[in-house]
Amino acid sequence: MNLGTILTALVTPFDADHRVDERAMCALIAHSLDNGSDGVVMSATTGEASTLTDDEKIALFRWGRREAGDSVVIANTGSNDTAHSVHLTHAAAEIGCDAVLAVTPYYNKPPRAGIVAHMASIAEVGLPVIVYNIPGRSVVNLPPDWIAEIAQIPNVVGVKQAHNDLAELDAIMGIPGLSVWAGNDDLYARVLERGGAGVISVASHLVGPQMARMAAEARGGDMDAMRAVDAELADLYEALFVTSSPILIKAAAEMAGLIPSDRVRLPLVEATASERETLRPVLEAHGVLARA
């Protein structure tokens, strides 16, 4: 299913009282869609889903749908509680989101049968489902044979693969009818090389046009040109993940003038002065600060 190539997993701006900042959120949606993104992912890991209330998540889904027009809106509805995930997926469907992102249930460490049943329950709502495999956060890795089984569930259309094992990536790419998006920016080029769908990205907040160019070069058959752009962005990919995300992408977005503040909710904390100074020359090298 074609849900787009560059899908930006948006940060969630907060105001001085740590409430979700609607005006800043809507401006960021517009910025992303004007700068290379085919769609936006609301309330995902980068959007601090773990510290948002259901009312806040549903508001984000609604604002995303309202502001994105004909562009793609993907709602992150995954959690480690199947009933909760289904509830949020129903809300996303009622709002008119195009698809949902559903992470491997974390903390519970369910067996294969439980994960398959979890994804099937979400998919029964009727929206297209992108399965989110991120073993670094969810503890459980979805090996290719598990993903192949999940891919047989009606309405499961793709996987966000945030696991840099290229052998597993190759195996997943061979699953019929399954679209594959890189879940890590530094995996994006590898996915393009293999004919994958694209990336659900953090760096595209800042360098969306360059990432869109990578896709254009790859689709045009010029893999060397695509890899050259990827190599130019490697320092930014690395710099944004020196500490736990989304701390540094929020700092970078503020430094680029895209959001008014880099506030995060505890237990996350804002970037330190040292982290911001380490980030600054990387942003300068990519012309990001010039937008401020």
C-alpha positions as protocol buffer text, in pm:
chain_id: "A"
residue {
  index: 1
  type: MET
  ca { x: 0 y: 0 z: 0 }
}
residue {
  index: 2
  type: ASN
  ca { x: 136 y: 343 z: -95 }
}
residue {
  index: 3
  type: LEU
  ca { x: 131 y: 561 z: 214 }
}
residue {
  index: 4
  type: GLY
  ca { x: 427 y: 770 z: 100 }
}
residue {
  index: 5
  type: THR
  ca { x: 804 y: 761 z: 116 }
}
residue {
  index: 6
  type: ILE
  ca { x: 904 y: 1026 z: 371 }
}
residue {
  index: 7
  type: LEU
  ca { x: 681 y: 1005 z: 677 }
}
residue {
  index: 8
  type: THR
  ca { x: 791 y: 1237 z: 957 }
}
residue {
  index: 9
  type: ALA
  ca { x: 738 y: 1113 z: 1312 }
}
residue {
  index: 10
  type: LEU
  ca { x: 663 y: 1454 z: 1456 }
}
residue {
  index: 11
  type: VAL
  ca { x: 772 y: 1586 z: 1793 }
}
residue {
  index: 12
  type: THR
  ca { x: 494 y: 1714 z: 2019 }
}
residue {
  index: 13
  type: PRO
  ca { x: 559 y: 2077 z: 2120 }
}
residue {
  index: 14
  type: PHE
  ca { x: 471 y: 2178 z: 2476 }
}
residue {
  index: 15
  type: ASP
  ca { x: 396 y: 2522 z: 2614 }
}
residue {
  index: 16
  type: ALA
  ca { x: 530 y: 2676 z: 2936 }
}
residue {
  index: 17
  type: ASP
  ca { x: 287 y: 2466 z: 3142 }
}
residue {
  index: 18
  type: HIS
  ca { x: 388 y: 2149 z: 2957 }
}
residue {
  index: 19
  type: ARG
  ca { x: 53 y: 2134 z: 2780 }
}
residue {
  index: 20
  type: VAL
  ca { x: 42 y: 2033 z: 2414 }
}
residue {
  index: 21
  type: ASP
  ca { x: 89 y: 2348 z: 2206 }
}
residue {
  index: 22
  type: GLU
  ca { x: -173 y: 2332 z: 1928 }
}
residue {
  index: 23
  type: ARG
  ca { x: -47 y: 2632 z: 1734 }
}
residue {
  index: 24
  type: ALA
  ca { x: 312 y: 2507 z: 1730 }
}
residue {
  index: 25
  type: MET
  ca { x: 196 y: 2156 z: 1641 }
}
residue {
  index: 26
  type: CYS
  ca { x: -5 y: 2277 z: 1343 }
}
residue {
  index: 27
  type: ALA
  ca { x: 282 y: 2493 z: 1219 }
}
residue {
  index: 28
  type: LEU
  ca { x: 515 y: 2193 z: 1239 }
}
residue {
  index: 29
  type: ILE
  ca { x: 275 y: 1978 z: 1039 }
}
residue {
  index: 30
  type: ALA
  ca { x: 266 y: 2243 z: 768 }
}
residue {
  index: 31
  type: HIS
  ca { x: 644 y: 2279 z: 770 }
}
residue {
  index: 32
  type: SER
  ca { x: 696 y: 1905 z: 729 }
}
residue {
  index: 33
  type: LEU
  ca { x: 450 y: 1872 z: 442 }
}
residue {
  index: 34
  type: ASP
  ca { x: 607 y: 2174 z: 271 }
}
residue {
  index: 35
  type: ASN
  ca { x: 957 y: 2030 z: 305 }
}
residue {
  index: 36
  type: GLY
  ca { x: 966 y: 1683 z: 157 }
}
residue {
  index: 37
  type: SER
  ca { x: 731 y: 1480 z: 376 }
}
residue {
  index: 38
  type: ASP
  ca { x: 454 y: 1279 z: 213 }
}
residue {
  index: 39
  type: GLY
  ca { x: 280 y: 1244 z: 547 }
}
residue {
  index: 40
  type: VAL
  ca { x: 309 y: 1276 z: 922 }
}
residue {
  index: 41
  type: VAL
  ca { x: 300 y: 1030 z: 1209 }
}
residue {
  index: 42
  type: MET
  ca { x: 128 y: 1168 z: 1515 }
}
residue {
  index: 43
  type: SER
  ca { x: 202 y: 1075 z: 1877 }
}
residue {
  index: 44
  type: ALA
  ca { x: 474 y: 820 z: 1810 }
}
residue {
  index: 45
  type: THR
  ca { x: 796 y: 767 z: 2007 }
}
residue {
  index: 46
  type: THR
  ca { x: 935 y: 1099 z: 1882 }
}
residue {
  index: 47
  type: GLY
  ca { x: 605 y: 1259 z: 1983 }
}
residue {
  index: 48
  type: GLU
  ca { x: 644 y: 1136 z: 2343 }
}
residue {
  index: 49
  type: ALA
  ca { x: 342 y: 906 z: 2327 }
}
residue {
  index: 50
  type: SER
  ca { x: 436 y: 743 z: 2655 }
}
residue {
  index: 51
  type: THR
  ca { x: 358 y: 1061 z: 2851 }
}
residue {
  index: 52
  type: LEU
  ca { x: 54 y: 1181 z: 2655 }
}
residue {
  index: 53
  type: THR
  ca { x: -299 y: 1119 z: 2777 }
}
residue {
  index: 54
  type: ASP
  ca { x: -555 y: 955 z: 2549 }
}
residue {
  index: 55
  type: ASP
  ca { x: -734 y: 1289 z: 2511 }
}
residue {
  index: 56
  type: GLU
  ca { x: -408 y: 1450 z: 2401 }
}
residue {
  index: 57
  type: LYS
  ca { x: -333 y: 1171 z: 2153 }
}
residue {
  index: 58
  type: ILE
  ca { x: -680 y: 1195 z: 2002 }
}
residue {
  index: 59
  type: ALA
  ca { x: -646 y: 1572 z: 1975 }
}
residue {
  index: 60
  type: LEU
  ca { x: -317 y: 1523 z: 1790 }
}
residue {
  index: 61
  type: PHE
  ca { x: -482 y: 1278 z: 1550 }
}
residue {
  index: 62
  type: ARG
  ca { x: -758 y: 1531 z: 1489 }
}
residue {
  index: 63
  type: TRP
  ca { x: -519 y: 1823 z: 1431 }
}
residue {
  index: 64
  type: GLY
  ca { x: -309 y: 1609 z: 1200 }
}
residue {
  index: 65
  type: ARG
  ca { x: -610 y: 1518 z: 991 }
}
residue {
  index: 66
  type: ARG
  ca { x: -736 y: 1876 z: 982 }
}
residue {
  index: 67
  type: GLU
  ca { x: -402 y: 2032 z: 887 }
}
residue {
  index: 68
  type: ALA
  ca { x: -269 y: 1770 z: 647 }
}
residue {
  index: 69
  type: GLY
  ca { x: -539 y: 1804 z: 384 }
}
residue {
  index: 70
  type: ASP
  ca { x: -488 y: 1530 z: 127 }
}
residue {
  index: 71
  type: SER
  ca { x: -153 y: 1423 z: 272 }
}
residue {
  index: 72
  type: VAL
  ca { x: -113 y: 1106 z: 474 }
}
residue {
  index: 73
  type: VAL
  ca { x: -180 y: 1102 z: 848 }
}
residue {
  index: 74
  type: ILE
  ca { x: -70 y: 800 z: 1049 }
}
residue {
  index: 75
  type: ALA
  ca { x: -179 y: 770 z: 1411 }
}
residue {
  index: 76
  type: ASN
  ca { x: 40 y: 586 z: 1655 }
}
residue {
  index: 77
  type: THR
  ca { x: -209 y: 373 z: 1849 }
}
residue {
  index: 78
  type: GLY
  ca { x: 21 y: 99 z: 1971 }
}
residue {
  index: 79
  type: SER
  ca { x: 78 y: 16 z: 2336 }
}
residue {
  index: 80
  type: ASN
  ca { x: 144 y: -287 z: 2553 }
}
residue {
  index: 81
  type: ASP
  ca { x: -231 y: -320 z: 2623 }
}
residue {
  index: 82
  type: THR
  ca { x: -434 y: -465 z: 2337 }
}
residue {
  index: 83
  type: ALA
  ca { x: -768 y: -322 z: 2450 }
}
residue {
  index: 84
  type: HIS
  ca { x: -613 y: 23 z: 2487 }
}
residue {
  index: 85
  type: SER
  ca { x: -457 y: 1 z: 2140 }
}
residue {
  index: 86
  type: VAL
  ca { x: -789 y: -103 z: 1987 }
}
residue {
  index: 87
  type: HIS
  ca { x: -964 y: 189 z: 2161 }
}
residue {
  index: 88
  type: LEU
  ca { x: -717 y: 439 z: 2015 }
}
residue {
  index: 89
  type: THR
  ca { x: -741 y: 276 z: 1673 }
}
residue {
  index: 90
  type: HIS
  ca { x: -1117 y: 318 z: 1673 }
}
residue {
  index: 91
  type: ALA
  ca { x: -1065 y: 686 z: 1757 }
}
residue {
  index: 92
  type: ALA
  ca { x: -815 y: 724 z: 1471 }
}
residue {
  index: 93
  type: ALA
  ca { x: -1060 y: 559 z: 1231 }
}
residue {
  index: 94
  type: GLU
  ca { x: -1343 y: 791 z: 1334 }
}
residue {
  index: 95
  type: ILE
  ca { x: -1119 y: 1094 z: 1280 }
}
residue {
  index: 96
  type: GLY
  ca { x: -1023 y: 976 z: 932 }
}
residue {
  index: 97
  type: CYS
  ca { x: -657 y: 890 z: 975 }
}
residue {
  index: 98
  type: ASP
  ca { x: -510 y: 695 z: 684 }
}
residue {
  index: 99
  type: ALA
  ca { x: -335 y: 424 z: 885 }
}
residue {
  index: 100
  type: VAL
  ca { x: -205 y: 338 z: 1230 }
}
residue {
  index: 101
  type: LEU
  ca { x: 135 y: 248 z: 1365 }
}
residue {
  index: 102
  type: ALA
  ca { x: 137 y: -40 z: 1614 }
}
residue {
  index: 103
  type: VAL
  ca { x: 449 y: -116 z: 1815 }
}
residue {
  index: 104
  type: THR
  ca { x: 546 y: -460 z: 1939 }
}
residue {
  index: 105
  type: PRO
  ca { x: 391 y: -483 z: 2287 }
}
residue {
  index: 106
  type: TYR
  ca { x: 666 y: -376 z: 2527 }
}
residue {
  index: 107
  type: TYR
  ca { x: 738 y: -479 z: 2887 }
}
residue {
  index: 108
  type: ASN
  ca { x: 491 y: -770 z: 2885 }
}
residue {
  index: 109
  type: LYS
  ca { x: 727 y: -976 z: 2663 }
}
residue {
  index: 110
  type: PRO
  ca { x: 438 y: -1171 z: 2505 }
}
residue {
  index: 111
  type: PRO
  ca { x: 509 y: -1489 z: 2308 }
}
residue {
  index: 112
  type: ARG
  ca { x: 464 y: -1511 z: 1933 }
}
residue {
  index: 113
  type: ALA
  ca { x: 99 y: -1612 z: 1954 }
}
residue {
  index: 114
  type: GLY
  ca { x: 21 y: -1315 z: 2179 }
}
residue {
  index: 115
  type: ILE
  ca { x: 190 y: -1067 z: 1948 }
}
residue {
  index: 116
  type: VAL
  ca { x: 7 y: -1205 z: 1646 }
}
residue {
  index: 117
  type: ALA
  ca { x: -328 y: -1187 z: 1832 }
}
residue {
  index: 118
  type: HIS
  ca { x: -247 y: -831 z: 1945 }
}
residue {
  index: 119
  type: MET
  ca { x: -184 y: -714 z: 1589 }
}
residue {
  index: 120
  type: ALA
  ca { x: -490 y: -898 z: 1460 }
}
residue {
  index: 121
  type: SER
  ca { x: -710 y: -723 z: 1716 }
}
residue {
  index: 122
  type: ILE
  ca { x: -583 y: -382 z: 1607 }
}
residue {
  index: 123
  type: ALA
  ca { x: -622 y: -470 z: 1239 }
}
residue {
  index: 124
  type: GLU
  ca { x: -983 y: -580 z: 1290 }
}
residue {
  index: 125
  type: VAL
  ca { x: -1079 y: -214 z: 1336 }
}
residue {
  index: 126
  type: GLY
  ca { x: -1029 y: -177 z: 962 }
}
residue {
  index: 127
  type: LEU
  ca { x: -752 y: 79 z: 917 }
}
residue {
  index: 128
  type: PRO
  ca { x: -425 y: -18 z: 746 }
}
residue {
  index: 129
  type: VAL
  ca { x: -169 y: -120 z: 1009 }
}
residue {
  index: 130
  type: ILE
  ca { x: 206 y: -62 z: 1002 }
}
residue {
  index: 131
  type: VAL
  ca { x: 377 y: -290 z: 1252 }
}
residue {
  index: 132
  type: TYR
  ca { x: 658 y: -120 z: 1441 }
}
residue {
  index: 133
  type: ASN
  ca { x: 954 y: -346 z: 1519 }
}
residue {
  index: 134
  type: ILE
  ca { x: 1189 y: -166 z: 1758 }
}
residue {
  index: 135
  type: PRO
  ca { x: 1361 y: -420 z: 1984 }
}
residue {
  index: 136
  type: GLY
  ca { x: 1579 y: -151 z: 2143 }
}
residue {
  index: 137
  type: ARG
  ca { x: 1268 y: -13 z: 2314 }
}
residue {
  index: 138
  type: SER
  ca { x: 1020 y: -301 z: 2316 }
}
residue {
  index: 139
  type: VAL
  ca { x: 1269 y: -573 z: 2425 }
}
residue {
  index: 140
  type: VAL
  ca { x: 1120 y: -831 z: 2186 }
}
residue {
  index: 141
  type: ASN
  ca { x: 1251 y: -847 z: 1829 }
}
residue {
  index: 142
  type: LEU
  ca { x: 1013 y: -960 z: 1557 }
}
residue {
  index: 143
  type: PRO
  ca { x: 1218 y: -1201 z: 1343 }
}
residue {
  index: 144
  type: PRO
  ca { x: 1127 y: -1230 z: 975 }
}
residue {
  index: 145
  type: ASP
  ca { x: 915 y: -1543 z: 1015 }
}
residue {
  index: 146
  type: TRP
  ca { x: 704 y: -1373 z: 1284 }
}
residue {
  index: 147
  type: ILE
  ca { x: 661 y: -1068 z: 1059 }
}
residue {
  index: 148
  type: ALA
  ca { x: 565 y: -1295 z: 770 }
}
residue {
  index: 149
  type: GLU
  ca { x: 290 y: -1448 z: 984 }
}
residue {
  index: 150
  type: ILE
  ca { x: 167 y: -1105 z: 1097 }
}
residue {
  index: 151
  type: ALA
  ca { x: 169 y: -989 z: 732 }
}
residue {
  index: 152
  type: GLN
  ca { x: -99 y: -1247 z: 654 }
}
residue {
  index: 153
  type: ILE
  ca { x: -345 y: -1062 z: 881 }
}
residue {
  index: 154
  type: PRO
  ca { x: -594 y: -860 z: 674 }
}
residue {
  index: 155
  type: ASN
  ca { x: -519 y: -484 z: 689 }
}
residue {
  index: 156
  type: VAL
  ca { x: -155 y: -531 z: 795 }
}
residue {
  index: 157
  type: VAL
  ca { x: 19 y: -345 z: 513 }
}
residue {
  index: 158
  type: GLY
  ca { x: 372 y: -273 z: 627 }
}
residue {
  index: 159
  type: VAL
  ca { x: 645 y: -271 z: 886 }
}
residue {
  index: 160
  type: LYS
  ca { x: 856 y: 6 z: 1033 }
}
residue {
  index: 161
  type: GLN
  ca { x: 1184 y: -176 z: 1084 }
}
residue {
  index: 162
  type: ALA
  ca { x: 1398 y: -9 z: 1350 }
}
residue {
  index: 163
  type: HIS
  ca { x: 1649 y: -293 z: 1369 }
}
residue {
  index: 164
  type: ASN
  ca { x: 1972 y: -257 z: 1170 }
}
residue {
  index: 165
  type: ASP
  ca { x: 2024 y: -626 z: 1097 }
}
residue {
  index: 166
  type: LEU
  ca { x: 2063 y: -633 z: 718 }
}
residue {
  index: 167
  type: ALA
  ca { x: 2007 y: -1008 z: 690 }
}
residue {
  index: 168
  type: GLU
  ca { x: 1672 y: -969 z: 863 }
}
residue {
  index: 169
  type: LEU
  ca { x: 1594 y: -666 z: 647 }
}
residue {
  index: 170
  type: ASP
  ca { x: 1660 y: -871 z: 334 }
}
residue {
  index: 171
  type: ALA
  ca { x: 1428 y: -1144 z: 457 }
}
residue {
  index: 172
  type: ILE
  ca { x: 1152 y: -896 z: 541 }
}
residue {
  index: 173
  type: MET
  ca { x: 1184 y: -733 z: 200 }
}
residue {
  index: 174
  type: GLY
  ca { x: 1090 y: -1066 z: 47 }
}
residue {
  index: 175
  type: ILE
  ca { x: 753 y: -1093 z: 223 }
}
residue {
  index: 176
  type: PRO
  ca { x: 480 y: -1061 z: -40 }
}
residue {
  index: 177
  type: GLY
  ca { x: 251 y: -760 z: -11 }
}
residue {
  index: 178
  type: LEU
  ca { x: 443 y: -602 z: 278 }
}
residue {
  index: 179
  type: SER
  ca { x: 576 y: -246 z: 251 }
}
residue {
  index: 180
  type: VAL
  ca { x: 893 y: -174 z: 448 }
}
residue {
  index: 181
  type: TRP
  ca { x: 987 y: 162 z: 593 }
}
residue {
  index: 182
  type: ALA
  ca { x: 1317 y: 224 z: 771 }
}
residue {
  index: 183
  type: GLY
  ca { x: 1255 y: 299 z: 1135 }
}
residue {
  index: 184
  type: ASN
  ca { x: 1603 y: 447 z: 1181 }
}
residue {
  index: 185
  type: ASP
  ca { x: 1730 y: 726 z: 958 }
}
residue {
  index: 186
  type: ASP
  ca { x: 2064 y: 552 z: 912 }
}
residue {
  index: 187
  type: LEU
  ca { x: 1879 y: 251 z: 769 }
}
residue {
  index: 188
  type: TYR
  ca { x: 1692 y: 457 z: 508 }
}
residue {
  index: 189
  type: ALA
  ca { x: 1948 y: 418 z: 228 }
}
residue {
  index: 190
  type: ARG
  ca { x: 1962 y: 42 z: 283 }
}
residue {
  index: 191
  type: VAL
  ca { x: 1583 y: 25 z: 248 }
}
residue {
  index: 192
  type: LEU
  ca { x: 1592 y: 232 z: -72 }
}
residue {
  index: 193
  type: GLU
  ca { x: 1864 y: 8 z: -215 }
}
residue {
  index: 194
  type: ARG
  ca { x: 1632 y: -288 z: -167 }
}
residue {
  index: 195
  type: GLY
  ca { x: 1330 y: -121 z: -323 }
}
residue {
  index: 196
  type: GLY
  ca { x: 1153 y: -52 z: 6 }
}
residue {
  index: 197
  type: ALA
  ca { x: 880 y: 203 z: 73 }
}
residue {
  index: 198
  type: GLY
  ca { x: 1089 y: 470 z: 248 }
}
residue {
  index: 199
  type: VAL
  ca { x: 1145 y: 596 z: 601 }
}
residue {
  index: 200
  type: ILE
  ca { x: 949 y: 698 z: 908 }
}
residue {
  index: 201
  type: SER
  ca { x: 1195 y: 964 z: 1004 }
}
residue {
  index: 202
  type: VAL
  ca { x: 1324 y: 1195 z: 1274 }
}
residue {
  index: 203
  type: ALA
  ca { x: 1582 y: 1385 z: 1068 }
}
residue {
  index: 204
  type: SER
  ca { x: 1320 y: 1484 z: 810 }
}
residue {
  index: 205
  type: HIS
  ca { x: 1205 y: 1755 z: 1051 }
}
residue {
  index: 206
  type: LEU
  ca { x: 1525 y: 1931 z: 945 }
}
residue {
  index: 207
  type: VAL
  ca { x: 1640 y: 1789 z: 610 }
}
residue {
  index: 208
  type: GLY
  ca { x: 1322 y: 1666 z: 446 }
}
residue {
  index: 209
  type: PRO
  ca { x: 1412 y: 1794 z: 97 }
}
residue {
  index: 210
  type: GLN
  ca { x: 1745 y: 1610 z: 104 }
}
residue {
  index: 211
  type: MET
  ca { x: 1576 y: 1290 z: 214 }
}
residue {
  index: 212
  type: ALA
  ca { x: 1317 y: 1329 z: -62 }
}
residue {
  index: 213
  type: ARG
  ca { x: 1605 y: 1373 z: -306 }
}
residue {
  index: 214
  type: MET
  ca { x: 1748 y: 1041 z: -190 }
}
residue {
  index: 215
  type: ALA
  ca { x: 1423 y: 871 z: -282 }
}
residue {
  index: 216
  type: ALA
  ca { x: 1412 y: 1044 z: -620 }
}
residue {
  index: 217
  type: GLU
  ca { x: 1769 y: 939 z: -700 }
}
residue {
  index: 218
  type: ALA
  ca { x: 1700 y: 580 z: -597 }
}
residue {
  index: 219
  type: ARG
  ca { x: 1378 y: 559 z: -795 }
}
residue {
  index: 220
  type: GLY
  ca { x: 1564 y: 701 z: -1094 }
}
residue {
  index: 221
  type: GLY
  ca { x: 1823 y: 427 z: -1065 }
}
residue {
  index: 222
  type: ASP
  ca { x: 2116 y: 645 z: -951 }
}
residue {
  index: 223
  type: MET
  ca { x: 2210 y: 464 z: -633 }
}
residue {
  index: 224
  type: ASP
  ca { x: 2550 y: 632 z: -616 }
}
residue {
  index: 225
  type: ALA
  ca { x: 2386 y: 975 z: -603 }
}
residue {
  index: 226
  type: MET
  ca { x: 2143 y: 849 z: -338 }
}
residue {
  index: 227
  type: ARG
  ca { x: 2430 y: 712 z: -129 }
}
residue {
  index: 228
  type: ALA
  ca { x: 2620 y: 1040 z: -162 }
}
residue {
  index: 229
  type: VAL
  ca { x: 2331 y: 1233 z: -8 }
}
residue {
  index: 230
  type: ASP
  ca { x: 2303 y: 970 z: 265 }
}
residue {
  index: 231
  type: ALA
  ca { x: 2674 y: 1008 z: 344 }
}
residue {
  index: 232
  type: GLU
  ca { x: 2630 y: 1386 z: 370 }
}
residue {
  index: 233
  type: LEU
  ca { x: 2354 y: 1338 z: 628 }
}
residue {
  index: 234
  type: ALA
  ca { x: 2530 y: 1073 z: 838 }
}
residue {
  index: 235
  type: ASP
  ca { x: 2666 y: 1321 z: 1093 }
}
residue {
  index: 236
  type: LEU
  ca { x: 2318 y: 1463 z: 1151 }
}
residue {
  index: 237
  type: TYR
  ca { x: 2164 y: 1119 z: 1193 }
}
residue {
  index: 238
  type: GLU
  ca { x: 2427 y: 1044 z: 1457 }
}
residue {
  index: 239
  type: ALA
  ca { x: 2406 y: 1380 z: 1633 }
}
residue {
  index: 240
  type: LEU
  ca { x: 2031 y: 1354 z: 1689 }
}
residue {
  index: 241
  type: PHE
  ca { x: 2072 y: 1031 z: 1885 }
}
residue {
  index: 242
  type: VAL
  ca { x: 2364 y: 1110 z: 2116 }
}
residue {
  index: 243
  type: THR
  ca { x: 2114 y: 1089 z: 2400 }
}
residue {
  index: 244
  type: SER
  ca { x: 1762 y: 951 z: 2427 }
}
residue {
  index: 245
  type: SER
  ca { x: 1530 y: 1064 z: 2150 }
}
residue {
  index: 246
  type: PRO
  ca { x: 1344 y: 1296 z: 2116 }
}
residue {
  index: 247
  type: ILE
  ca { x: 1559 y: 1517 z: 2339 }
}
residue {
  index: 248
  type: LEU
  ca { x: 1798 y: 1631 z: 2066 }
}
residue {
  index: 249
  type: ILE
  ca { x: 1552 y: 1655 z: 1778 }
}
residue {
  index: 250
  type: LYS
  ca { x: 1345 y: 1885 z: 1998 }
}
residue {
  index: 251
  type: ALA
  ca { x: 1652 y: 2094 z: 2074 }
}
residue {
  index: 252
  type: ALA
  ca { x: 1743 y: 2099 z: 1705 }
}
residue {
  index: 253
  type: ALA
  ca { x: 1390 y: 2196 z: 1603 }
}
residue {
  index: 254
  type: GLU
  ca { x: 1394 y: 2484 z: 1850 }
}
residue {
  index: 255
  type: MET
  ca { x: 1739 y: 2594 z: 1731 }
}
residue {
  index: 256
  type: ALA
  ca { x: 1608 y: 2588 z: 1374 }
}
residue {
  index: 257
  type: GLY
  ca { x: 1306 y: 2798 z: 1470 }
}
residue {
  index: 258
  type: LEU
  ca { x: 1057 y: 2520 z: 1395 }
}
residue {
  index: 259
  type: ILE
  ca { x: 911 y: 2505 z: 1747 }
}
residue {
  index: 260
  type: PRO
  ca { x: 916 y: 2766 z: 2024 }
}
residue {
  index: 261
  type: SER
  ca { x: 1061 y: 2540 z: 2293 }
}
residue {
  index: 262
  type: ASP
  ca { x: 1243 y: 2210 z: 2338 }
}
residue {
  index: 263
  type: ARG
  ca { x: 1040 y: 2122 z: 2650 }
}
residue {
  index: 264
  type: VAL
  ca { x: 990 y: 1753 z: 2716 }
}
residue {
  index: 265
  type: ARG
  ca { x: 794 y: 1573 z: 2985 }
}
residue {
  index: 266
  type: LEU
  ca { x: 959 y: 1384 z: 3266 }
}
residue {
  index: 267
  type: PRO
  ca { x: 1121 y: 1138 z: 3288 }
}
residue {
  index: 268
  type: LEU
  ca { x: 1285 y: 1293 z: 2981 }
}
residue {
  index: 269
  type: VAL
  ca { x: 1483 y: 1613 z: 3039 }
}
residue {
  index: 270
  type: GLU
  ca { x: 1586 y: 1893 z: 2803 }
}
residue {
  index: 271
  type: ALA
  ca { x: 1919 y: 1884 z: 2623 }
}
residue {
  index: 272
  type: THR
  ca { x: 2210 y: 2009 z: 2829 }
}
residue {
  index: 273
  type: ALA
  ca { x: 2410 y: 2316 z: 2728 }
}
residue {
  index: 274
  type: SER
  ca { x: 2695 y: 2086 z: 2630 }
}
residue {
  index: 275
  type: GLU
  ca { x: 2469 y: 1870 z: 2413 }
}
residue {
  index: 276
  type: ARG
  ca { x: 2330 y: 2177 z: 2238 }
}
residue {
  index: 277
  type: GLU
  ca { x: 2679 y: 2311 z: 2168 }
}
residue {
  index: 278
  type: THR
  ca { x: 2781 y: 1974 z: 2026 }
}
residue {
  index: 279
  type: LEU
  ca { x: 2472 y: 1977 z: 1807 }
}
residue {
  index: 280
  type: ARG
  ca { x: 2513 y: 2335 z: 1686 }
}
residue {
  index: 281
  type: PRO
  ca { x: 2801 y: 2289 z: 1437 }
}
residue {
  index: 282
  type: VAL
  ca { x: 2625 y: 1992 z: 1280 }
}
residue {
  index: 283
  type: LEU
  ca { x: 2311 y: 2197 z: 1229 }
}
residue {
  index: 284
  type: GLU
  ca { x: 2519 y: 2485 z: 1093 }
}
residue {
  index: 285
  type: ALA
  ca { x: 2690 y: 2252 z: 847 }
}
residue {
  index: 286
  type: HIS
  ca { x: 2351 y: 2151 z: 709 }
}
residue {
  index: 287
  type: GLY
  ca { x: 2220 y: 2507 z: 687 }
}
residue {
  index: 288
  type: VAL
  ca { x: 1950 y: 2438 z: 941 }
}
residue {
  index: 289
  type: LEU
  ca { x: 2023 y: 2728 z: 1174 }
}
residue {
  index: 290
  type: ALA
  ca { x: 1993 y: 2970 z: 883 }
}
residue {
  index: 291
  type: ARG
  ca { x: 1617 y: 2912 z: 893 }
}
residue {
  index: 292
  type: ALA
  ca { x: 1585 y: 3050 z: 1245 }
}
